[in-house]
Amino acid sequence: MTIRGRGTRTHGHGKTWRGKGKRGGKGWAGVEDHRKVSAIKGGKLLTGGSRKGKIGHMGKYGFNRGGLKSSANSINVSQLERLTDKTEIDLTELGFDKLLGSGKLGKKMKIKVRAWSKRAEEKVNAVGGKLIAPATKKVSAVGGEIVAPANK
């Protein structure tokens, strides 16, 4: 007779030959509680009315259409004087889309920008400056280009 496996803790069978032990119930028991992660990872998600008394949907659901929102590259009124010493500035050439009203404007300026906030307009007008929307190209139904000022 051989003494195979003697001197090792599991005799070469790992954890499988240790007896049943405590497994936390049979089947889908504990999916709502202590087996939630294994239920999600296993792919058998419970649906609303399929199992009585159990929870409904878990995990990701639906389709996310990301990337539809565009964020404007904005600048505050307080940062304008640091950009230039001139009284005229074209923010569209510098890569800014919107002028916001945070801070103070010390001098009268003529500012060309696509969009601005109500507070920025009040601060520029209070100093005696002007906000100008640049001309944009709009294509007509006939096929020609119409140059018109951009909307605020």
C-alpha positions as a Markdown table, in Angstrom:
| # | Residue | x | y | z |
|---|---|---|---|---|
| 1 | Met | 0.0 | 0.0 | 0.0 |
| 2 | Thr | 1.2 | 3.5 | -0.8 |
| 3 | Ile | 1.0 | 6.5 | 1.5 |
| 4 | Arg | -0.1 | 8.9 | -1.2 |
| 5 | Gly | -0.9 | 12.4 | 0.0 |
| 6 | Arg | 0.4 | 11.9 | 3.5 |
| 7 | Gly | 2.2 | 14.9 | 4.9 |
| 8 | Thr | -0.1 | 17.4 | 3.1 |
| 9 | Arg | -3.1 | 19.1 | 4.5 |
| 10 | Thr | -5.5 | 18.3 | 1.7 |
| 11 | His | -4.0 | 15.2 | 0.2 |
| 12 | Gly | -3.9 | 16.9 | -3.2 |
| 13 | His | -7.6 | 17.7 | -3.4 |
| 14 | Gly | -7.5 | 21.4 | -2.4 |
| 15 | Lys | -10.7 | 22.7 | -0.7 |
| 16 | Thr | -13.1 | 20.3 | -2.5 |
| 17 | Trp | -12.8 | 17.3 | -0.1 |
| 18 | Arg | -13.5 | 19.2 | 3.1 |
| 19 | Gly | -17.2 | 18.5 | 3.3 |
| 20 | Lys | -20.1 | 20.7 | 2.6 |
| 21 | Gly | -19.6 | 23.4 | 5.2 |
| 22 | Lys | -21.8 | 26.5 | 5.3 |
| 23 | Arg | -22.6 | 27.7 | 1.8 |
| 24 | Gly | -25.2 | 30.3 | 2.5 |
| 25 | Gly | -28.2 | 28.4 | 1.1 |
| 26 | Lys | -29.1 | 26.6 | -2.0 |
| 27 | Gly | -29.8 | 27.9 | -5.5 |
| 28 | Trp | -30.7 | 31.6 | -5.7 |
| 29 | Ala | -30.9 | 32.0 | -1.9 |
| 30 | Gly | -29.3 | 35.2 | -0.7 |
| 31 | Val | -29.2 | 36.9 | -4.1 |
| 32 | Glu | -30.9 | 39.9 | -2.5 |
| 33 | Asp | -28.5 | 39.9 | 0.4 |
| 34 | His | -25.1 | 38.2 | 0.7 |
| 35 | Arg | -24.8 | 36.9 | -2.9 |
| 36 | Lys | -25.7 | 40.2 | -4.7 |
| 37 | Val | -22.3 | 40.5 | -6.4 |
| 38 | Ser | -22.2 | 36.9 | -7.6 |
| 39 | Ala | -25.6 | 37.3 | -9.1 |
| 40 | Ile | -24.5 | 40.3 | -11.1 |
| 41 | Lys | -21.3 | 38.8 | -12.2 |
| 42 | Gly | -23.0 | 35.5 | -13.0 |
| 43 | Gly | -25.2 | 37.2 | -15.5 |
| 44 | Lys | -28.5 | 35.8 | -14.2 |
| 45 | Leu | -30.1 | 39.0 | -13.2 |
| 46 | Leu | -33.5 | 38.8 | -11.6 |
| 47 | Thr | -36.3 | 40.6 | -13.4 |
| 48 | Gly | -39.2 | 42.4 | -11.8 |
| 49 | Gly | -42.0 | 39.8 | -11.6 |
| 50 | Ser | -40.2 | 36.6 | -12.4 |
| 51 | Arg | -39.3 | 35.7 | -8.9 |
| 52 | Lys | -41.8 | 36.4 | -6.1 |
| 53 | Gly | -40.5 | 38.6 | -3.3 |
| 54 | Lys | -37.1 | 39.1 | -4.9 |
| 55 | Ile | -35.6 | 42.4 | -6.0 |
| 56 | Gly | -36.0 | 43.7 | -9.6 |
| 57 | His | -33.3 | 44.9 | -11.8 |
| 58 | Met | -29.6 | 45.2 | -10.7 |
| 59 | Gly | -26.7 | 46.7 | -12.5 |
| 60 | Lys | -26.5 | 48.7 | -15.7 |
| 61 | Tyr | -29.7 | 49.3 | -17.7 |
| 62 | Gly | -30.4 | 51.0 | -21.0 |
| 63 | Phe | -28.3 | 52.9 | -23.5 |
| 64 | Asn | -26.3 | 56.0 | -22.8 |
| 65 | Arg | -25.9 | 58.4 | -25.7 |
| 66 | Gly | -22.8 | 60.2 | -24.4 |
| 67 | Gly | -21.1 | 63.1 | -26.1 |
| 68 | Leu | -24.2 | 65.1 | -27.1 |
| 69 | Lys | -23.5 | 68.0 | -24.7 |
| 70 | Ser | -21.0 | 70.6 | -25.9 |
| 71 | Ser | -19.3 | 72.8 | -23.3 |
| 72 | Ala | -18.4 | 76.4 | -24.1 |
| 73 | Asn | -14.9 | 77.5 | -23.6 |
| 74 | Ser | -15.6 | 80.5 | -21.4 |
| 75 | Ile | -13.7 | 83.5 | -19.9 |
| 76 | Asn | -14.7 | 85.9 | -17.1 |
| 77 | Val | -14.9 | 89.7 | -17.3 |
| 78 | Ser | -12.1 | 90.0 | -14.7 |
| 79 | Gln | -9.6 | 88.2 | -17.0 |
| 80 | Leu | -10.0 | 90.4 | -20.0 |
| 81 | Glu | -7.6 | 93.2 | -18.9 |
| 82 | Arg | -4.9 | 90.6 | -18.4 |
| 83 | Leu | -5.2 | 89.3 | -22.0 |
| 84 | Thr | -4.6 | 92.7 | -23.8 |
| 85 | Asp | -3.9 | 96.4 | -23.3 |
| 86 | Lys | -6.0 | 97.3 | -26.3 |
| 87 | Thr | -9.6 | 98.6 | -26.1 |
| 88 | Glu | -10.8 | 96.1 | -28.7 |
| 89 | Ile | -10.6 | 92.3 | -28.3 |
| 90 | Asp | -11.8 | 89.4 | -30.4 |
| 91 | Leu | -12.4 | 86.5 | -28.1 |
| 92 | Thr | -13.4 | 84.1 | -30.9 |
| 93 | Glu | -9.9 | 84.4 | -32.4 |
| 94 | Leu | -8.4 | 83.5 | -29.0 |
| 95 | Gly | -10.6 | 80.4 | -28.8 |
| 96 | Phe | -13.3 | 81.6 | -26.3 |
| 97 | Asp | -17.0 | 81.0 | -27.0 |
| 98 | Lys | -18.7 | 82.7 | -24.0 |
| 99 | Leu | -18.1 | 85.7 | -21.7 |
| 100 | Leu | -19.1 | 85.3 | -18.1 |
| 101 | Gly | -19.7 | 88.0 | -15.6 |
| 102 | Ser | -17.5 | 87.2 | -12.6 |
| 103 | Gly | -15.2 | 90.0 | -11.4 |
| 104 | Lys | -14.8 | 93.7 | -12.4 |
| 105 | Leu | -13.9 | 95.4 | -15.7 |
| 106 | Gly | -11.8 | 98.5 | -15.2 |
| 107 | Lys | -11.9 | 100.1 | -18.6 |
| 108 | Lys | -14.1 | 100.6 | -21.6 |
| 109 | Met | -13.7 | 97.7 | -24.1 |
| 110 | Lys | -15.2 | 96.6 | -27.4 |
| 111 | Ile | -15.5 | 92.8 | -27.1 |
| 112 | Lys | -16.3 | 90.4 | -30.0 |
| 113 | Val | -17.7 | 87.1 | -28.7 |
| 114 | Arg | -20.3 | 84.5 | -29.8 |
| 115 | Ala | -22.3 | 84.4 | -26.5 |
| 116 | Trp | -22.4 | 86.2 | -23.1 |
| 117 | Ser | -24.2 | 86.0 | -19.9 |
| 118 | Lys | -26.6 | 88.7 | -18.7 |
| 119 | Arg | -24.3 | 89.7 | -15.8 |
| 120 | Ala | -21.4 | 90.1 | -18.2 |
| 121 | Glu | -23.5 | 92.4 | -20.5 |
| 122 | Glu | -24.4 | 94.5 | -17.5 |
| 123 | Lys | -20.8 | 94.9 | -16.4 |
| 124 | Val | -19.5 | 95.8 | -19.8 |
| 125 | Asn | -22.3 | 98.3 | -20.4 |
| 126 | Ala | -21.8 | 99.9 | -17.0 |
| 127 | Val | -18.2 | 100.8 | -18.0 |
| 128 | Gly | -19.3 | 102.0 | -21.4 |
| 129 | Gly | -18.1 | 99.1 | -23.5 |
| 130 | Lys | -19.8 | 97.1 | -26.2 |
| 131 | Leu | -20.5 | 93.4 | -26.9 |
| 132 | Ile | -20.5 | 92.4 | -30.5 |
| 133 | Ala | -21.6 | 89.0 | -31.9 |
| 134 | Pro | -19.4 | 88.0 | -34.9 |
| 135 | Ala | -21.0 | 87.3 | -38.3 |
| 136 | Thr | -21.6 | 83.7 | -39.1 |
| 137 | Lys | -22.4 | 82.0 | -42.4 |
| 138 | Lys | -25.8 | 80.5 | -42.8 |
| 139 | Val | -26.7 | 78.4 | -45.8 |
| 140 | Ser | -30.1 | 79.1 | -47.4 |
| 141 | Ala | -32.5 | 76.6 | -48.9 |
| 142 | Val | -31.5 | 77.7 | -52.4 |
| 143 | Gly | -27.8 | 76.9 | -51.7 |
| 144 | Gly | -26.3 | 80.3 | -51.4 |
| 145 | Glu | -24.5 | 81.6 | -48.3 |
| 146 | Ile | -26.1 | 84.4 | -46.2 |
| 147 | Val | -23.9 | 86.3 | -43.8 |
| 148 | Ala | -25.8 | 87.3 | -40.7 |
| 149 | Pro | -24.9 | 88.2 | -37.1 |
| 150 | Ala | -24.9 | 85.3 | -34.7 |
| 151 | Asn | -27.6 | 85.0 | -32.1 |
| 152 | Lys | -26.7 | 85.5 | -28.5 |
